[in-house]
Amino acid sequence: MRIRKLAFLLLALVLLLGLATPVLAHARLLRSLPADGSHLPDPPKQLRLVFNSLVETRFGRFSLRPETGPAIALALPDPKTRVTRELVLPLPPLDPGRYTVSWSVVARDSHRVEGTLTFTVD
């Protein structure tokens, strides 16, 4: 009887760990430059996004929206870069104001992950 209970608990543990693994595989943004919520004395020339796992760049979508005005689509400078953990996107010249970056990437596990971050140019 004891062996049966132990086998059941072991099986339950294996199943729980198996279900948790896919969630841990999703890409997530580790850091950005400019950082979310930052106030900058000078306008940045590029946006840097660093992820915890590899992302497929060809499926990425990135835009920059000023506080007033339409969103500006951002593109990777090198279309040959296919898979990376770190994306660097050139930014257009920016006036003082608050900006929102929207990003969407596809991780190697084929799940789309998206988010936003803001920064202010003083």
C-alpha positions as a Python dict, from the first residue, in 0.01 Angstrom:
ca = {
    (1, 'M'): (0, 0, 0),
    (2, 'R'): (285, 233, 84),
    (3, 'I'): (454, 170, -250),
    (4, 'R'): (131, 248, -433),
    (5, 'K'): (97, 587, -253),
    (6, 'L'): (459, 671, -323),
    (7, 'A'): (419, 580, -692),
    (8, 'F'): (105, 796, -712),
    (9, 'L'): (283, 1095, -555),
    (10, 'L'): (580, 1053, -786),
    (11, 'L'): (354, 1037, -1091),
    (12, 'A'): (165, 1349, -976),
    (13, 'L'): (494, 1536, -931),
    (14, 'V'): (617, 1438, -1278),
    (15, 'L'): (288, 1551, -1435),
    (16, 'L'): (296, 1885, -1255),
    (17, 'L'): (654, 1952, -1364),
    (18, 'G'): (567, 1854, -1721),
    (19, 'L'): (282, 2105, -1728),
    (20, 'A'): (496, 2385, -1585),
    (21, 'T'): (778, 2352, -1840),
    (22, 'P'): (599, 2513, -2140),
    (23, 'V'): (513, 2821, -1936),
    (24, 'L'): (877, 2868, -1845),
    (25, 'A'): (976, 2847, -2212),
    (26, 'H'): (798, 3166, -2319),
    (27, 'A'): (1019, 3460, -2403),
    (28, 'R'): (1001, 3761, -2175),
    (29, 'L'): (1163, 4100, -2186),
    (30, 'L'): (1450, 4118, -1936),
    (31, 'R'): (1550, 4481, -1993),
    (32, 'S'): (1532, 4765, -2237),
    (33, 'L'): (1735, 5072, -2315),
    (34, 'P'): (1585, 5320, -2263),
    (35, 'A'): (1440, 5155, -1956),
    (36, 'D'): (1065, 5152, -1898),
    (37, 'G'): (960, 5471, -1719),
    (38, 'S'): (1293, 5647, -1769),
    (39, 'H'): (1342, 6023, -1815),
    (40, 'L'): (1620, 6107, -2059),
    (41, 'P'): (1800, 6440, -2097),
    (42, 'D'): (1878, 6363, -2463),
    (43, 'P'): (1676, 6169, -2721),
    (44, 'P'): (1795, 5810, -2767),
    (45, 'K'): (1923, 5707, -3109),
    (46, 'Q'): (1824, 5342, -3071),
    (47, 'L'): (1600, 5106, -2879),
    (48, 'R'): (1754, 4793, -2728),
    (49, 'L'): (1532, 4502, -2617),
    (50, 'V'): (1690, 4206, -2437),
    (51, 'F'): (1492, 3883, -2395),
    (52, 'N'): (1551, 3578, -2176),
    (53, 'S'): (1535, 3343, -2476),
    (54, 'L'): (1574, 3346, -2851),
    (55, 'V'): (1312, 3527, -3060),
    (56, 'E'): (1237, 3506, -3432),
    (57, 'T'): (1303, 3856, -3565),
    (58, 'R'): (1113, 3812, -3891),
    (59, 'F'): (784, 3790, -3697),
    (60, 'G'): (857, 4089, -3472),
    (61, 'R'): (651, 4407, -3478),
    (62, 'F'): (769, 4728, -3319),
    (63, 'S'): (622, 5078, -3306),
    (64, 'L'): (690, 5407, -3133),
    (65, 'R'): (399, 5635, -3044),
    (66, 'P'): (457, 5993, -2934),
    (67, 'E'): (217, 6139, -2678),
    (68, 'T'): (56, 6328, -2964),
    (69, 'G'): (64, 6204, -3319),
    (70, 'P'): (55, 5877, -3507),
    (71, 'A'): (258, 5566, -3430),
    (72, 'I'): (586, 5517, -3615),
    (73, 'A'): (674, 5164, -3730),
    (74, 'L'): (1025, 5058, -3631),
    (75, 'A'): (1232, 4805, -3823),
    (76, 'L'): (1545, 4605, -3757),
    (77, 'P'): (1846, 4745, -3945),
    (78, 'D'): (1968, 4402, -4061),
    (79, 'P'): (1697, 4177, -4209),
    (80, 'K'): (1947, 3887, -4220),
    (81, 'T'): (1935, 3857, -3841),
    (82, 'R'): (1681, 3579, -3791),
    (83, 'V'): (1711, 3463, -3432),
    (84, 'T'): (1853, 3656, -3139),
    (85, 'R'): (1806, 3745, -2771),
    (86, 'E'): (1889, 4112, -2821),
    (87, 'L'): (1721, 4344, -3068),
    (88, 'V'): (1858, 4688, -3154),
    (89, 'L'): (1626, 4916, -3351),
    (90, 'P'): (1726, 5260, -3476),
    (91, 'L'): (1498, 5543, -3366),
    (92, 'P'): (1410, 5853, -3568),
    (93, 'P'): (1506, 6195, -3427),
    (94, 'L'): (1279, 6257, -3126),
    (95, 'D'): (1144, 6580, -2985),
    (96, 'P'): (1094, 6628, -2610),
    (97, 'G'): (788, 6440, -2485),
    (98, 'R'): (658, 6104, -2369),
    (99, 'Y'): (685, 5800, -2596),
    (100, 'T'): (531, 5452, -2583),
    (101, 'V'): (702, 5157, -2748),
    (102, 'S'): (483, 4861, -2843),
    (103, 'W'): (660, 4538, -2924),
    (104, 'S'): (554, 4192, -3027),
    (105, 'V'): (786, 3898, -3090),
    (106, 'V'): (757, 3525, -3151),
    (107, 'A'): (973, 3303, -2935),
    (108, 'R'): (1143, 2990, -3063),
    (109, 'D'): (861, 2792, -2896),
    (110, 'S'): (625, 2969, -3146),
    (111, 'H'): (436, 3169, -2882),
    (112, 'R'): (377, 3537, -2950),
    (113, 'V'): (473, 3766, -2662),
    (114, 'E'): (399, 4137, -2656),
    (115, 'G'): (430, 4437, -2431),
    (116, 'T'): (480, 4809, -2402),
    (117, 'L'): (724, 5042, -2235),
    (118, 'T'): (737, 5418, -2200),
    (119, 'F'): (1010, 5677, -2171),
    (120, 'T'): (1022, 6055, -2162),
    (121, 'V'): (1266, 6286, -2337),
    (122, 'D'): (1303, 6599, -2120),
}
